[in-house]
Amino acid sequence: MTARAILLCCLGATLLTACSAGAPLQPTVETAKIVDAIKADEVHWNTDWRSGDAARLAAHYAPDAILMSPGAPPASGAAAIKAALDQAVSQPGFTLSFSSDQVNVAASGDLATTHGTYKQTSTDPKSGAAVTETGSYVTVYKPVGGGAWKAVLDINTPAPAAPAPPAAPPR
């Protein structure tokens, strides 16, 4: 009877081990840490916009990233993104700031997105007047190691123009 009980225990343990061997363990994704890392990077990114340093700005992008801005062809890859940023920050009176209102992290922890608003000011080359544009953006991030995240796709679009005031009624 004792040998039979030992045999049943061994058989049960073997079955349990065999059944659980094929199920891979999913690592726990700490989405709050990822959100915090991206928000911290956005603070640095805004500081870098104030610096006017295109190289510092370009460092927020992955080497194969794509930057899409209104009125410009997509800038694909590190060199094209740096050139586009260089052109932007070299404009007289250029400033840009942005703020996310939403940060989403995939359950797998290998992708994140932000959505928010931006404000950009530049100088009209014809009139010399300051021109301010507001709009919204979506940025897609991927992890690059060490807890850091880089933008792989950055798209912004201006807000619709304010409606013209109604015409005065004829007299």
C-alpha positions in Angstrom: 0.0 0.0 0.0 2.8 2.4 0.8 4.5 1.7 -2.6 1.2 2.3 -4.3 0.8 5.7 -2.6 4.3 6.7 -3.5 3.7 5.6 -7.1 0.5 7.7 -7.3 2.2 10.8 -5.9 5.1 10.5 -8.4 2.6 10.0 -11.2 0.6 13.0 -10.1 3.7 15.2 -9.8 4.8 14.1 -13.3 1.5 15.0 -14.8 1.5 18.4 -13.1 5.0 19.1 -14.4 4.1 18.0 -17.9 1.0 20.1 -18.1 2.6 23.3 -16.9 5.9 22.9 -18.9 4.3 24.2 -22.1 2.8 27.4 -20.6 5.3 30.2 -20.8 5.3 32.6 -17.9 4.4 36.2 -19.0 6.6 38.8 -17.4 4.7 41.4 -15.4 4.7 44.7 -17.3 5.0 47.7 -15.0 2.9 50.1 -17.1 3.1 52.9 -14.4 6.9 52.9 -14.6 6.7 53.1 -18.4 4.2 56.0 -18.2 6.5 57.8 -15.7 9.6 57.3 -18.0 7.7 58.7 -21.0 6.4 61.7 -19.0 9.9 62.4 -17.7 11.3 62.2 -21.2 8.6 64.7 -22.4 9.8 67.2 -19.7 13.3 66.9 -21.1 12.1 67.1 -24.7 10.3 70.4 -23.9 13.5 71.7 -22.3 15.4 70.7 -25.5 12.9 72.6 -27.6 13.7 75.7 -25.6 17.4 75.1 -26.1 17.0 75.2 -29.9 19.6 72.4 -30.2 18.5 70.1 -33.1 20.9 67.3 -32.1 19.4 67.2 -28.6 15.9 67.1 -30.1 16.8 64.4 -32.5 18.1 62.2 -29.7 14.5 61.6 -28.6 13.9 59.6 -31.8 14.8 56.0 -32.6 17.3 55.7 -35.5 14.5 54.5 -37.8 11.8 56.9 -36.7 9.5 59.0 -38.9 8.5 62.6 -38.1 5.5 63.9 -39.9 4.7 67.6 -39.8 2.1 69.7 -41.7 3.3 71.1 -45.0 6.5 69.1 -45.0 7.4 65.7 -46.4 7.9 62.9 -43.8 11.4 62.9 -42.3 12.5 59.3 -42.1 15.6 58.2 -40.2 18.0 60.0 -37.9 19.7 62.3 -40.5 16.4 63.4 -42.1 14.8 64.1 -38.7 17.8 66.1 -37.5 17.7 68.1 -40.7 14.0 68.9 -40.3 14.5 69.9 -36.7 17.5 72.0 -37.7 15.4 73.8 -40.2 12.6 74.4 -37.6 14.8 75.7 -34.8 16.8 78.0 -37.1 13.7 80.1 -37.9 13.7 83.4 -36.1 11.4 83.5 -33.1 10.7 79.7 -33.3 9.3 78.1 -30.1 7.5 74.9 -29.5 6.0 73.3 -26.4 3.8 70.3 -26.0 1.9 68.4 -23.3 0.4 64.9 -23.4 -3.1 64.4 -22.0 -2.9 60.6 -22.6 -0.2 58.0 -22.3 -1.1 54.4 -23.2 1.1 51.4 -22.8 0.5 48.1 -24.6 -0.2 45.1 -22.2 3.0 43.5 -23.7 5.1 46.5 -22.7 6.7 46.8 -26.1 4.8 49.8 -27.4 3.4 53.1 -26.0 1.6 56.0 -27.4 1.0 59.6 -26.3 -1.6 62.1 -27.4 -1.7 65.7 -26.6 -1.5 69.3 -27.7 1.2 71.6 -28.9 1.8 75.3 -29.4 4.3 76.5 -32.0 5.4 80.1 -32.6 7.4 81.2 -35.6 8.0 84.4 -37.6 6.1 85.0 -40.9 8.9 85.6 -43.4 6.8 88.1 -45.4 5.4 90.3 -42.7 7.8 89.6 -39.8 4.9 89.1 -37.5 4.8 86.3 -35.0 2.5 83.4 -36.0 1.2 81.0 -33.4 -0.2 77.6 -34.3 -1.8 75.2 -31.9 -2.7 71.6 -32.7 -2.6 68.0 -31.6 -0.1 65.2 -31.9 0.3 61.4 -31.6 3.7 59.9 -30.8 4.4 56.2 -30.8 7.3 55.0 -28.6 9.3 51.7 -28.3 11.7 50.7 -25.6 15.4 51.0 -26.4 16.8 49.4 -23.3 17.7 50.5 -19.8 14.2 51.7 -19.2 14.5 54.4 -21.9 11.9 54.9 -24.6 12.3 56.6 -28.0 9.8 58.0 -30.5 9.4 55.8 -33.6 6.5 57.8 -35.2 5.7 61.4 -34.4 2.7 63.0 -36.2 1.3 66.4 -35.5 -1.6 68.4 -37.1 -2.7 72.0 -36.6 -6.0 72.8 -35.1 -8.7 74.1 -37.4 -8.5 77.8 -38.0 -10.9 79.9 -35.9 -14.1 80.7 -37.8 -14.3 84.1 -39.3 -16.6 86.5 -37.5 -20.1 86.8 -39.1 -20.4 89.5 -41.7 -22.1 92.7 -40.6 -25.7 92.9 -41.7 -26.4 95.3 -44.6 -27.8 98.7 -43.7 
